[in-house]
Amino acid sequence: MQDTACQTYVGGRLCLPYGYESFLSVRETEYAIKFIKDTFQSGLAAALNLTRVSAPICVMSSSGLNDALNGIERAVQFDVRSMGAVAEIVQSLAKWKRVALTEYGFQHGEGLYTDMNAVRRDEALDNLHSVYVDQWDWERVIDGSERSVRFLEEVVVRIYDVLLRTESLVIERYPALPALGLPPRPVFVHSEDLESGYPDLSPQERVDRVCRESGSVFVVGIGAPLANGHPHDGRAADYDDWSTPTDARHRGLNGDLFVWNSILECSFELSSMGIRVDPAALLCQLNMRGELDRKELPYHSRLLRGELPLTIGGGIGQSRLCMLLLHKAHIGEVQVGVWPDTMLSLCNLHGIRLL
């Protein structure tokens, strides 16, 4: 299973590992998915002092609550006949969670998590990407002293420890599964340092290089333009703080967590998270993106008036986690999605059974 076709998973290309066989049957896989989800979410709640809450599948388009993700993805919209208004399927809950923390009376050091189910119509379908997205969306109230890279890294380590503990329990229950061989903690690296260290590589290739060597990496500071004028990756202007200087050379209080996937021979993003914008960072980022008109939206207005708490939050892919811990080659082995006929045929031919 170590010898792969080694096609990149980016941009809708399909990777078909030679000789791939699932370690578990379809039915065993379904049992294992539930065990992983139950185990991880209870560990996450304990590690970050989170309470589970219900979450919306849609929000009103006029509210400004939906997330633009990288700033270009189109939300799935539909009209609500009885309201004469347009709603849209959520793409994530970053902004909704911050409002919920206020409305539900959460205090400093407390937080919430929820099962977020989304439809992302513009995803390029491949081993890791589906139009159906399921993740744990979490958010926690912080204070001004915790708006730092140091605190961000502390939270990342707590989440990573839950991952390691979950893997240990999964292997104990399903001994046929091999260990991932993950390091005891991820390497932390700023996007500016990746660029200066590997100027001739693309952002994805930089992460692949470091992740292959270290086993796991958290890239700090995603969204602001680097020295070459382009960001490491896209981020919308109104949830993560990617513009605040953290020292003389670095900006940003957010990042992505990757682990090395030996089945697909690539870095594997498990989570995107960050300290959220305060009023100053929101105005700065909206101005940088030429989106100052958005400050009049209900959510943005509340934030600028100081009515919403300072927070840290993120999303952790449920299917991604199950795919990783069960050593699956395709996300469609752990969730029911929609796939092109050619992908279904190729996967079936190479022993990859999509649900």
Sequence and secondary structure as in RCSB ss.txt:
>XXXX:A:sequence
MQDTACQTYVGGRLCLPYGYESFLSVRETEYAIKFIKDTFQSGLAAALNLTRVSAPICVMSSSGLNDALNGIERA
VQFDVRSMGAVAEIVQSLAKWKRVALTEYGFQHGEGLYTDMNAVRRDEALDNLHSVYVDQWDWERVIDGSERSVR
FLEEVVVRIYDVLLRTESLVIERYPALPALGLPPRPVFVHSEDLESGYPDLSPQERVDRVCRESGSVFVVGIGAP
LANGHPHDGRAADYDDWSTPTDARHRGLNGDLFVWNSILECSFELSSMGIRVDPAALLCQLNMRGELDRKELPYH
SRLLRGELPLTIGGGIGQSRLCMLLLHKAHIGEVQVGVWPDTMLSLCNLHGIRLL
>XXXX:A:secstr
         GGG     TT   SS HHHHHHHHHHHHHHHHHHHHHHHTEEE    SEEEGGGS S  TTTT   
 EEEETTTTEEEEE S  HHHHHHHHHHTT  TT EEEEEEEEE TT   SSS  SEEEEEEEEEE  GGG SHH
HHHHHHHHHHHHHHHHHHHHHHH TTS      SS EEEEHHHHHHH TTS HHHHHHHHHHHHSEEEEE  SSB
 TTSSBSS   SSSB   SB SSS B SEEEEEEEETTTTEEEEEEEEEEB  HHHHHHHHHHTT GGGGGSHHH
HHHHTT S  EEEEEEEHHHHHHHHTT S GGGTS     HHHHHHHHHTT    
